[in-house]
Amino acid sequence: MIRQSSAEEKSIPGTRSKNTEARPLVITPKTLGAWPLPQPEDDDDKEARGRVLVVGGSTEIAGAVVLAATAALRAGAGKLQIATCRSLAPHVSMAVPEARVIGLPETKAGGIAAGGLKQIEAELAGAQAVLVGPGMVDEAATARLLRNLLHCIEHTTLVLDAGAFAFLTATPHSLARLSGRVVLTPHAGEMASLLGVEKSEVEARPLQTVRRAVAELNAVVALKGRETLIAAPASRNVYCNRAGNVGLATSGSGDTLSGVVAGLAARGATPFQAAVWGVHLHARAGDELARRMGPLGFLARELLAEIPPIMAKLNRPRTRLS
């Protein structure tokens, strides 16, 4: 599998020098065309396209892990594994027949018990990307699981979303040993909790907030909003996504985004590239649905089928997409 280095970013149009104060760079088809995603060879098998492990779900929110896992495949990952509550596993397996589904012990609150880590340790070692958080509602159990899981992550990209953020609020320095191989996708409310500030402060100072989050958490951060800002520890650049529309503010939309990011990382994109591309693909999918169906009422699961054709158009140098 091809792995891109962070040095590639220097060739992107608009990248600023070290002596220039970095202002947000708007993501455009030209930007992405100059930063193409890794492409498999014609004779590559599914292993060469990367493996994703999605850990999530609860008895209350089973669909979140289905959305995220399917999105990872739509982004081009080759193999998919899902680890979820034992009582949900047969249903998730039917909903995502392309995946291997692992049933984990449950807590009384309907979440994944920390002891479930033993069942997925081998899968952690073999995955190129691991996504944790979609649909996880038992914060205490999730924190215990993540605390142990972080010690098992070596060279894998880790994407954290939703239920995983409560753990970081209590242990903000826990990601330091992963050297920036983590992607976080919080909205303004989640970011406020992560940094211990008011939501209004995040909304008033998004650029300063995302830079602070990157510095304190040592992770790639995509601060979701009408304009989503993406920044990374190893770069002076902050990217700004202005695509998308209010229809994306719907249940399950964030799960879909995190799955796309994990899928891109599995196929060889760096964490920063996966976040920048993932945010824009997700937004463009929403724009396409709004154009065909109207600005409100499309569903998060309908975003999934839009990802491959948009990705194909964007993943060519100097491509144009209106």
C-alpha positions as semicolon CSV with decimal commas, in nm:
position;residue;x (nm);y (nm);z (nm)
1;M;0,000;0,000;0,000
2;I;0,128;0,348;-0,090
3;R;0,180;0,582;0,204
4;Q;0,215;0,953;0,145
5;S;0,443;1,168;0,355
6;S;0,347;1,502;0,500
7;A;0,604;1,661;0,270
8;E;0,357;1,620;-0,017
9;E;0,147;1,897;0,131
10;K;0,418;2,151;0,040
11;S;0,329;2,115;-0,328
12;I;-0,038;2,207;-0,282
13;P;-0,136;2,540;-0,439
14;G;-0,170;2,802;-0,168
15;T;0,055;2,632;0,086
16;R;0,226;2,901;0,287
17;S;0,591;2,931;0,380
18;K;0,720;2,905;0,735
19;N;0,759;3,280;0,753
20;T;0,397;3,350;0,662
21;E;0,115;3,364;0,916
22;A;-0,109;3,077;0,819
23;R;-0,463;3,182;0,734
24;P;-0,726;2,928;0,634
25;L;-0,684;2,788;0,285
26;V;-1,017;2,723;0,117
27;I;-1,050;2,366;-0,011
28;T;-1,121;2,360;-0,384
29;P;-1,109;2,095;-0,656
30;K;-0,776;2,246;-0,762
31;T;-0,638;2,204;-0,410
32;L;-0,740;1,839;-0,394
33;G;-0,633;1,770;-0,751
34;A;-0,281;1,872;-0,652
35;W;-0,299;1,644;-0,347
36;P;-0,437;1,323;-0,499
37;L;-0,537;1,026;-0,290
38;P;-0,332;0,706;-0,315
39;Q;-0,466;0,486;-0,592
40;P;-0,445;0,105;-0,590
41;E;-0,286;-0,076;-0,881
42;D;-0,516;-0,266;-1,116
43;D;-0,393;-0,600;-0,983
44;D;-0,412;-0,506;-0,613
45;D;-0,636;-0,714;-0,388
46;K;-0,856;-0,596;-0,103
47;E;-0,571;-0,621;0,148
48;A;-0,372;-0,371;-0,055
49;R;-0,659;-0,123;-0,028
50;G;-0,639;-0,129;0,350
51;R;-0,838;-0,261;0,642
52;V;-1,068;-0,058;0,868
53;L;-1,186;-0,156;1,214
54;V;-1,491;0,035;1,339
55;V;-1,563;0,010;1,712
56;G;-1,895;0,150;1,822
57;G;-2,266;0,118;1,866
58;S;-2,496;0,069;2,163
59;T;-2,834;-0,086;2,220
60;E;-2,982;0,264;2,185
61;I;-2,792;0,368;1,872
62;A;-2,712;0,067;1,658
63;G;-2,734;0,247;1,324
64;A;-2,441;0,482;1,384
65;V;-2,184;0,207;1,347
66;V;-2,359;0,084;1,031
67;L;-2,338;0,430;0,874
68;A;-1,974;0,481;0,969
69;A;-1,865;0,136;0,854
70;T;-2,042;0,160;0,520
71;A;-1,891;0,504;0,464
72;A;-1,542;0,357;0,511
73;L;-1,606;0,115;0,226
74;R;-1,752;0,390;0,008
75;A;-1,428;0,583;0,059
76;G;-1,236;0,295;-0,094
77;A;-1,113;0,077;0,191
78;G;-1,070;-0,287;0,096
79;K;-1,165;-0,476;0,414
80;L;-1,401;-0,391;0,693
81;Q;-1,440;-0,519;1,047
82;I;-1,697;-0,397;1,297
83;A;-1,678;-0,449;1,672
84;T;-2,006;-0,378;1,849
85;C;-2,233;-0,495;2,130
86;R;-2,288;-0,870;2,127
87;S;-2,666;-0,841;2,111
88;L;-2,639;-0,616;1,806
89;A;-2,381;-0,817;1,611
90;P;-2,623;-1,040;1,413
91;H;-2,830;-0,737;1,310
92;V;-2,526;-0,532;1,213
93;S;-2,391;-0,827;1,015
94;M;-2,713;-0,837;0,813
95;A;-2,711;-0,460;0,762
96;V;-2,347;-0,461;0,642
97;P;-2,293;-0,798;0,473
98;E;-1,953;-0,687;0,347
99;A;-1,812;-0,675;0,701
100;R;-1,684;-0,921;0,955
101;V;-1,874;-0,834;1,273
102;I;-1,735;-0,910;1,618
103;G;-1,975;-0,920;1,913
104;L;-1,831;-0,773;2,231
105;P;-1,951;-0,796;2,593
106;E;-2,200;-0,530;2,696
107;T;-2,247;-0,311;2,999
108;K;-2,579;-0,278;3,181
109;A;-2,616;0,062;3,015
110;G;-2,607;-0,104;2,672
111;G;-2,254;-0,003;2,575
112;I;-1,936;-0,195;2,494
113;A;-1,761;-0,327;2,804
114;A;-1,390;-0,254;2,848
115;G;-1,318;-0,627;2,858
116;G;-1,406;-0,645;2,492
117;L;-1,061;-0,517;2,401
118;K;-0,915;-0,867;2,437
119;Q;-1,134;-0,985;2,149
120;I;-1,012;-0,719;1,907
121;E;-0,642;-0,685;1,991
122;A;-0,539;-0,892;1,687
123;E;-0,764;-0,685;1,462
124;L;-0,611;-0,364;1,595
125;A;-0,267;-0,479;1,489
126;G;-0,382;-0,567;1,139
127;A;-0,586;-0,255;1,063
128;Q;-0,455;0,052;0,881
129;A;-0,730;0,266;1,035
130;V;-0,938;0,230;1,350
131;L;-1,251;0,435;1,415
132;V;-1,388;0,452;1,769
133;G;-1,695;0,635;1,892
134;P;-2,002;0,620;1,664
135;G;-2,310;0,536;1,866
136;M;-2,126;0,478;2,195
137;V;-2,333;0,615;2,485
138;D;-2,182;0,458;2,798
139;E;-1,913;0,719;2,867
140;A;-1,750;0,540;3,159
141;A;-1,717;0,211;2,971
142;T;-1,594;0,390;2,658
143;A;-1,326;0,570;2,861
144;R;-1,201;0,241;3,008
145;L;-1,196;0,078;2,664
146;L;-1,008;0,367;2,505
147;R;-0,755;0,392;2,785
148;N;-0,650;0,033;2,719
149;L;-0,690;0,053;2,341
150;L;-0,443;0,340;2,309
151;H;-0,166;0,115;2,437
152;C;-0,236;-0,130;2,152
153;I;-0,214;0,128;1,873
154;E;0,128;0,139;1,709
155;H;0,131;0,245;1,343
156;T;-0,242;0,273;1,283
157;T;-0,438;0,590;1,212
158;L;-0,696;0,637;1,487
159;V;-1,017;0,832;1,419
160;L;-1,217;0,936;1,725
161;D;-1,572;1,068;1,714
162;A;-1,885;1,114;1,922
163;G;-1,875;0,888;2,229
164;A;-1,495;0,883;2,236
165;F;-1,461;1,253;2,320
166;A;-1,562;1,220;2,684
167;F;-1,243;1,024;2,748
168;L;-1,027;1,301;2,601
169;T;-1,198;1,563;2,815
170;A;-1,067;1,388;3,125
171;T;-0,727;1,289;2,979
172;P;-0,630;1,557;2,722
173;H;-0,266;1,440;2,695
174;S;-0,347;1,075;2,630
175;L;-0,283;1,102;2,255
176;A;0,073;1,233;2,281
177;R;0,245;0,898;2,214
178;L;0,062;0,853;1,882
179;S;0,262;1,131;1,715
180;G;-0,025;1,302;1,539
181;R;-0,175;0,985;1,389
182;V;-0,516;1,068;1,539
183;V;-0,806;1,248;1,371
184;L;-1,077;1,416;1,578
185;T;-1,403;1,542;1,427
186;P;-1,583;1,748;1,695
187;H;-1,861;2,001;1,647
188;A;-1,855;2,325;1,846
189;G;-2,022;2,180;2,155
190;E;-1,787;1,883;2,168
191;M;-1,487;2,108;2,114
192;A;-1,597;2,330;2,400
193;S;-1,602;2,029;2,631
194;L;-1,264;1,908;2,507
195;L;-1,098;2,243;2,583
196;G;-1,302;2,342;2,887
197;V;-1,445;2,658;2,733
198;E;-1,790;2,787;2,645
199;K;-1,947;2,688;2,314
200;S;-1,993;3,057;2,234
201;E;-1,617;3,106;2,255
202;V;-1,556;2,824;2,005
203;E;-1,810;2,974;1,766
204;A;-1,665;3,324;1,803
205;R;-1,299;3,218;1,757
206;P;-1,296;2,898;1,548
207;L;-0,953;2,949;1,395
208;Q;-0,781;3,012;1,727
209;T;-0,975;2,724;1,878
210;V;-0,873;2,466;1,621
211;R;-0,508;2,569;1,651
212;R;-0,524;2,539;2,027
213;A;-0,689;2,197;2,004
214;V;-0,419;2,068;1,770
215;A;-0,144;2,192;2,002
216;E;-0,301;2,055;2,321
217;L;-0,429;1,723;2,188
218;N;-0,151;1,645;1,936
219;A;-0,405;1,535;1,677
220;V;-0,547;1,634;1,341
221;V;-0,866;1,825;1,424
222;A;-1,164;1,895;1,200
223;L;-1,381;2,152;1,380
224;K;-1,719;2,099;1,220
225;G;-1,948;2,389;1,141
226;R;-2,089;2,590;0,853
227;E;-1,726;2,639;0,765
228;T;-1,525;2,339;0,884
229;L;-1,162;2,407;0,975
230;I;-0,900;2,132;0,959
231;A;-0,552;2,159;1,110
232;A;-0,269;1,920;1,198
233;P;0,031;1,915;1,437
234;A;0,289;1,884;1,160
235;S;0,157;2,168;0,940
236;R;0,123;2,544;0,956
237;N;-0,173;2,521;0,721
238;V;-0,534;2,533;0,827
239;Y;-0,784;2,425;0,563
240;C;-1,134;2,565;0,538
241;N;-1,425;2,377;0,383
242;R;-1,705;2,599;0,256
243;A;-1,895;2,336;0,061
244;G;-2,203;2,175;0,212
245;N;-2,541;2,300;0,329
246;V;-2,783;2,295;0,621
247;G;-2,925;1,961;0,509
248;L;-2,610;1,796;0,644
249;A;-2,717;1,894;0,995
250;T;-2,908;1,570;1,038
251;S;-2,887;1,256;1,253
252;G;-2,605;1,025;1,145
253;S;-2,423;1,280;0,929
254;G;-2,124;1,293;1,164
255;D;-2,099;0,914;1,169
256;T;-2,084;0,916;0,792
257;L;-1,805;1,174;0,794
258;S;-1,591;0,986;1,043
259;G;-1,632;0,668;0,839
260;V;-1,517;0,840;0,520
261;V;-1,208;0,975;0,698
262;A;-1,124;0,629;0,832
263;G;-1,170;0,470;0,492
264;L;-0,938;0,719;0,324
265;A;-0,675;0,666;0,593
266;A;-0,698;0,289;0,547
267;R;-0,624;0,313;0,178
268;G;-0,306;0,511;0,241
269;A;-0,389;0,878;0,295
270;T;-0,205;1,055;0,575
271;P;-0,428;1,155;0,868
272;F;-0,428;1,519;0,759
273;Q;-0,507;1,436;0,398
274;A;-0,781;1,195;0,503
275;A;-0,942;1,465;0,714
276;V;-0,923;1,736;0,447
277;W;-1,051;1,508;0,171
278;G;-1,311;1,344;0,395
279;V;-1,465;1,671;0,507
280;H;-1,491;1,798;0,150
281;L;-1,629;1,473;0,005
282;H;-1,894;1,463;0,277
283;A;-1,993;1,824;0,208
284;R;-2,004;1,773;-0,168
285;A;-2,225;1,468;-0,120
286;G;-2,467;1,689;0,072
287;D;-2,461;1,949;-0,202
288;E;-2,540;1,687;-0,464
289;L;-2,837;1,556;-0,266
290;A;-2,963;1,910;-0,202
291;R;-2,947;1,981;-0,574
292;R;-3,152;1,673;-0,662
293;M;-3,385;1,644;-0,363
294;G;-3,403;1,985;-0,199
295;P;-3,209;2,148;0,084
296;L;-3,383;1,961;0,367
297;G;-3,500;1,605;0,418
298;F;-3,222;1,392;0,269
299;L;-3,085;1,125;0,503
300;A;-2,734;1,050;0,625
301;R;-2,749;0,705;0,467
302;E;-2,822;0,867;0,130
303;L;-2,485;1,044;0,144
304;L;-2,304;0,712;0,113
305;A;-2,369;0,638;-0,254
306;E;-2,268;0,992;-0,352
307;I;-1,911;0,954;-0,224
308;P;-1,754;0,730;-0,497
309;P;-1,849;0,937;-0,805
310;I;-1,755;1,267;-0,640
311;M;-1,426;1,117;-0,522
312;A;-1,351;0,991;-0,874
313;K;-1,404;1,340;-1,020
314;L;-1,193;1,513;-0,758
315;N;-0,908;1,263;-0,748
316;R;-0,760;1,378;-1,077
317;P;-0,505;1,660;-1,111
318;R;-0,650;1,988;-1,237
319;T;-1,001;1,848;-1,238
320;R;-1,297;2,083;-1,243
321;L;-1,613;2,036;-1,042
322;S;-1,875;2,309;-1,044
